[in-house]
């Protein structure tokens, strides 16, 4: 019988990270604003300052000039950088049920602590960065500071980043492999299993001991490759029963093309004339009226007879909207196969007000006895990203989830305070 996780627990899984749409509308890789070359996690000085004046009201407008004038999140001449993320969500925790009269009863709405995650980076010398982050909870109690929900979750990441030359980085430590797009919302089905939603394929804060090489020799091309100890992957696959025959290590390979396309108007003819009144044969400058920033890539992650493949595409207009598509497919020993697809559209009305909507579909297929069992799930989400003041985000959402067992629509609100 398929294991179904409650909707509330699934929503708790959202964690801090890069917001990929920002990369598409800014025209720069996620690593531009984050300490890690993979993106996500602690923001560097560029990422920190990009958000320091982003809000319907900036700090100087509300009398907090000392915050408005702060130049970075770095201390001691840039050798230490600090970061912090805290999230709280109002959500209906659970799944709909039937009462004695056969009427549908929606789960009770309540506030849920989602995340308390401090981060730190130390730069002892040029070309070397040491960084780590810890995610407490969400049910931390009785001295248990690592209380996870899903098999394969890690409470921390810690890595040494060596950059011997521009465009080349080596990451070693307990890190998340660069699988597909690293979204900031882990409720997306491209990292899940429709058949066993209690065991997402890439759980929140998934991290393994390993080494990854990130190489970007050109602005339009990037490749990532790595090897990892497969302990957490074994938890995901085999926590409640043997479903995959894994090696002691796992592998990761990803290739991404990031071309930028500029559309320019023809040069304007000069209106200048010479002393005889004849036009001077010169031209004005051409004008760029549209710039599109794009991604196109694929990744493969696996071990033994388990393999997960992701393909992704993104198109964004500088300072405007973005479109993202991602698909995933996985196979393993027990003829357990997953498919998932996602399309997401976002539009930035202001830097502090963003509209987005996405549609997703996931299918899980498993051989059971002499037959083939299948589960399907769809999700539709409409979101507002509001930044009333810098470092504070309010994210109201309306989502509809349709499974083989139920249909549920609900409004949720997330409060995100970060630094």
N, C-alpha and C positions, 0 to 999 in steps of 0.2 A: 504494500500500500504506500502511496506517495506520502512523503513527509512534507507538511506545509508549515512554514514558519509564520508566526503572526505578523500582520502588517506593521504593527508598532515596532517590533524588534527589528524588522527589516529597515524601517526608516531611521532607527537609531544608528544605523551603520554609516551614515554620511560622515566624512572626515575632512579635515583640512587639506587643501591642496591647491594646485593651480586651477584656474578657471580657463579651459582651453579657448573659449570664445575671445578672451582678451588677447591671446596670441594672434588670432586671425584678424582682429580689428586693429591691432597695433603693428602688425607686419614684422614681428620678431619672435624668435623661439621662446618657449616657456622658461628656458634656462636664463634668459636675459634678466628676469625678475626674481629668480630663486637661487639660493646658494648651490643646490644640487644641480649638476648638468642634466639630470633627468627631468627637471622641473619639479613642482610640488614642494611642500614643506616650507622651511624657513625662508623668508624673503631677504634678499640682499638689499644693499642701499638703493639700487634703482627701483626694485619692487616696493620697498618701504616708502620711498619718496613719491612714487606714482600714486599711492593711496593716501598720502598725508594731507593732500588738499582736495580729495574727492569726497564731496558731500553736498547735499542741498544747502547746508550752512557749513562754512568752514570755521575753524577754531577762532580765527581773528574776528569773525562776525558775532561770536557769542562771548567775547571777552577773554578767551584763553590764548592770548598772544604767545605765551611761552611754549605752547604745543605747536602753534602754527609756525613758529620760527625755528623749531627743532629741525636739524638738517639731516639726521640719519638715525638708524637704530644701532649704530656701532659705538663702541666704547674703546678707550685706551688706544687712540690713534688708529682705529679701524681693525684692531687685532681681535676684538670680540664683538659678535653680533647676537642680539637677543630677539626672540620672537615668542608669540603666545596666541593660542586660539581657544575660544570657549564658545560652545553652542548649546542652546536650549531650544526645544521644540514642543509646540502644542499640537497634539495629534490624538486620534482615536487609536488607542493601543489595543490591538487584537484583531479578530476577524468577526464578521457578522454571524449570528446564531439564530436558531428558531426557538420561540417560546412554546408553551404547552398548547397554545391555540394555532400554532403554525405560522405566526407572524414573525417577520424578520426584526431582530433586535440588533441595533448598531452598537459597537463597543463604546465604552465611556471615553470621552475626551479628557485629556489631562496633559500637564507639562512633564516633559521627560528630559533629564540632563543627557546630552549627547556626547559632549567632548570637553575635556580640560587637558590641554596639550601644550606645555612649554617646550621651547627649542633653543639651542645655543650653537654657535659656531665659533671656533678659534682659528685664527690665521697666524701660525707661528713664524711663517716665512713665505715669501712669494712662491706661488705654485703649489702650496700645500694648505689644505683646509681640513680641519677636524670638526665634525658636526654630529649632533645627536638630538633626538626628540623622544619624549615619553608621553604616552596617552593613558591617563588614569581612567578607571571605571569601565562601564557606566555604573556598576554595582559594587564599587569598592567599599569594603567593610571588613571589620575584624583584622585589620592589618594586611589584607590582601590588596596589594597595589597593582596587581596584574590580573584583572578579572575580565576575561574575554567572553564573547558571545558565541562566535563561530569557530569550528575547527580550522586551524591554520592561521589564526590571527596572532599578531605579535604586539606587545605593548610598547615596543620601542624600535627605533632605527638608529644606527650609529655607523658612521663611515669616515674613512680618510679619502680625500679627493686630491689626486696628484695631477697637475696640469703642466706637463713638460714643455708644451708649446701651444700656441694659439690654435684652437679648434680640436685639441686632443685632450681627453680627460680619462683617468683611470679611477674607478671607485671600488674600494674594498671595505668590507664590513658586513653588518647586518642590514641589507637593503632590499627594496622591492625591485624585481626585474622590470625592465621597460616593456611592458606588455601593452600593445595597442595604444590607445589614448588613455592617459591617467586622469580620469575625471575627478572632480571634487565631490561628486554625488555617487555613492556606492549602491544606490537603489537601481542603477541601470542594469538592464538584463544582459548586456553584452559580457558581463562578468559573472553571470548567474547560471543556474541550472533549473529549468522549468519543472523538471521531474522531482528534484530534491532541493527545494529552495532553502531548506535549513542548512545546506552546505554549499554556499556560493563557490564558484570555481576560483575566483580571486577575492578572498575575503578582505574586509577593511583592514588597513594596516598590515597587509601581508608582507612579510620580509623574511629573507633567508640569508645565512652567511654565504658570502660569495664575492666574486670579482666581476666587474663589468667595464668594458671599454666603450667610450662614447667619442666618436670621431666625426667631425664636421669640417671637411677640407674646403668646402664652398658654402656660400650662404644658402644655396638651393639644394644641397645634398647632405644627408646625415645617415650614419649607420651606427648601430649599437649591437654588441655581442657580449655574452657573459656565461659563466658557469657558476652553479650554486649548489650548496648542500640541500638535499631534497627532504629534509625532516618535516617542515611545515606542509609541503606539498603532499607528503605521505599522510599527514593528519587530515587534509582535505579529502583525499581519495579513499582512505582506508580506516577512518576513525571508527565506523560502526560495522565494517565488513570489508573484505578484500574485493575491491573493484578495479584495481590497476596494479600491474606488475612493474614497479618502478626501479630504476637504478638508484644507487646512493647519491647521485648528482643529477641536476637538471641543466638544461641549456636554454639560451635565449638568443634570438637573432631578430633584428628589426632594421628595415630600410625605409627612409622617408625622403621624398622629394618635396622641396618647399619653394617652387618658383613664384616670383612676383610678376604681375603683368600690369603694365602702364598703358593707358589709352590717352593719346595726346592729340590736341587740336593742331591744325595746320598753322604754320607761322603767319602772323598777321602782316600784311604788306605795310610798308612804311608810308606815311603821309607827308614825309619831308620832301622839299623841292630844292633844286639848286638855284643859282642867281638868275637863271634864264626861265625859271618856272617849270622846268621839267622834273618829273619824279626821280628821286634818288633810288637807285636799284639796291635797296637794302630791305631786310625783312625783320619783323619783330620776333620775339622769342615764342616758341611753341609752349602751350599750356597743358599740363596734365589735368584732365578732368575726371579721371577715374583710375584708382589703383586697386587691384585685387591681389590679396595674399592667399596662397593656397597651400594645402598639404595633399599628399598622395602617398600612402605607404602600407606596409604590411609587416606583421610580426609572427613569429612562431615560438612557442614555449612548450617544453615537454620533458619527459623522462621515461625511459623504458617504452612501454606501449601506450603511454598517455601523450596526447599532443593537442594543443590549443592553438588555433590559427585566427588571427585578427586582420581585417583589412579596414582601412579608414580613408576618408576623403573630407577635406574642409575647404571652404571658400569664404573669404571675408573681405569686406570693403573697409578701407581705412577710416576709422571714426564712425562706422555705421553698423551694418548688419553682418551676420555670419550664418553659414549653413554647414552643419556637420552630419556625416553619415558614418556609421561603423557597423561591421558585421563580425560575428565570431562563430567558430565551429570547433567542436572538440570530440575526440574519440578515446576509448580506453578498452581494457581487456574484456569486460563483461558485455560487449556489444551495447554499451551505453553511449549514446550520441546526443549532442546538444547543438542547437542552432539558435542564433539570436541576431536581431537587427534593430538599429536605432536611427532615427532621423530627427535632428534638432535644429530649430530656427530661432535666432536671437536678433534683437534690434535694440541699439543703444540710442534712446531718445536724447538723453543727457549722460554724462559720465557717471551720474549718480542714480540713474533711472533706466533700467533695462527690462525689456519684455522678452520672454522666451516661451517656446512650446516644443514638446517632443512627443513622438509616438514610437512605441516599441512592441516587438513581438518576439516571443521565445517559445521553442519547442524542445522537449526532452523525450527521447525514445530509449526504451530499455527492453531487452529480451527477458521475459518472465515465463519460466516453464516452457511450454510448447508454443507460446504466443508472444506477441510484441505489444507492450503497454506504452502509452503515449500521454504526455501532458502538454497543454498549451496555455499560455498566459499572455495577456496584452495589457499595456499600460499607456495612458494618455495624461500628460502633465502640462499645465499652464502655470507659469511662474513670473513673479515680479521680483527684481533685485533692486532694493531701495537702500541708499546710503544717506541717512538723514544728516549725519556728521561723519568726518573721517574715522575709519577703523570700526565703524558700527554698521552692520548690515541687517536689514529686516527683510525676510524672504517669505512672503505669503505664496501658497501654492494651492491649486485645486487639481486633484488627481483622480482618475478613474481606473480601477484595476478589475480586469475580467479574467477569471480562471475557469476551470472546468466545474468548480463547485459553487462559485458565488460571483456576484458583481457588486463592487463597493465604490462609491464616490465620496470624497471628503475633502474638506479644506484643512490645510495645515499651515502653521506659521513658525518660522525658524528665526531665532535671534542669534547673530554671530558677532562676537566682539573679538577683535584681533589686534595684533601689533607687529 
